[in-house]
Amino acid sequence: MIQYKEKIAVLLAEIVEGLPVEEIESMLEIPTDEKMGDYAFPCFRLAKQLRKAPPAIAKDIAAKLAEHPMFTKVEQVNAYVNLFLEREAFLTTTLAEVVDRKERFGSSDIGNDRKVIVEYSSPNIAKPFHIGHIRSTVIGNAIYKLYDFLGYDTVRVNHLGDYGTQFGKMIVAYRRWGNREDVERSPIQTLLGYYVKYHEASEADPTLEDEARATFTKLENGAEEEYALWQWFRDESLKEFEKVYQMLGIEFDSYAGESFYSDKMDTVIERLKERSLLEESEGAHIVDLSSKDLSPALIMKKDGSTLYITRDIAAAIYRKEHYDFYRNIYVVASQQNLHFQQWIAIVEMMGYDWAKDCIHVPFGLVSLEDGTMST
């Protein structure tokens, strides 16, 4: 039926000049009562353009399609053109297409190769792959397949959580208690164990926090030894994640995570300053979102470090410049609703009219008797 809908839209576009095929296709309806035809085309939206009453427009269109071999009957009912398909030709054509196109039967080129980014899964390095990541992975992959099936040039992005002060802590922990063979044998559980041990030890020895901050600063500045350890943690974690993806039959086009945007923060900060959006608050820097009925968004901490929201803004700007996306879709749990509302509002306030094309697809949380599932 999808291919016939396109064919009908093409026919109507030849009659109704100035209206794109895609728009006509979106207007076509499938009547709830089969007595009203296989498809119905409402003419209300054409009244202003054609300067005619909708019923008169419907009558003209019906007359022009009446003898077309694709239909056994074309009738005008008020402002609608009801179209009845020629069943034998429809079945013959459809069955031939099923045999010819196999698993691609029903696909479309309506997307016209427009770029769609779908970000999903996005686990955190050195932390377990939990049920929330599974849900994001499966839902996101379904969205990817739908857009791909409709002819969009779709990019699957796994935005890894691979950046932040926790990696300074991880490196300190590994240097104190780590064993390479243990990590390679069981990366996630071993690295998580080091992280837990670090927090236990830091309660008794607060100087560990200073050491971790200094270590992360070295990592940010590209220090060879720290960078090599971080890269190894990332690689070993990805090997574990890949086992899950292989079981699910899921692949990604990009694993550009938070770290990829670490050198793009200055551009975001400068743009916010240029637009007079950045305000100081108790030594930190925020964006006031009261005009959007949202709470203020923390952009930069007192020590000058950026946050997840800053990196998401940088990522969106990069994707628009690099891919020129038609849609930029994020499949992330509903507990992040405010986060997405805030940064998308900020992107809009920065003067980027494509902010409306950044879409958060939330999903609910899985809760057990003792609370929400998490790492």
Secondary structure, DSSP 8 states (H G I E B T S, - for coil): -HHHHHHHHHHHHHHSTT--HHHHHHH-B--SSGGG-SEEEE-GGGHHHHTS-HHHHHHHHHHHHTT-TTEEEEEEETTEEEEEE-HHHHHHHHHHHHHHHGGGTT---TTTT-EEEEE----BTTS---HHHHHHHHHHHHHHHHHHHTT-EEEEE---B--STHHHHHHHHHHHH--HHHHHHSHHHHHHHHHHHHHHHHHH-THHHHHHHHHHHHHHTT-HHHHHHHHHHHHHHHHHHHHHHHHHT---SB---GGGGGGGHHHHHHHHHHTT-EEEETTEEEE--GGGT---EEEE-TTS-B-HHHHHHHHHHHHHHHH--SEEEEEEEGGGHHHHHHHHHHHHHTT-GGGGGEEEEEE---EETTEE---
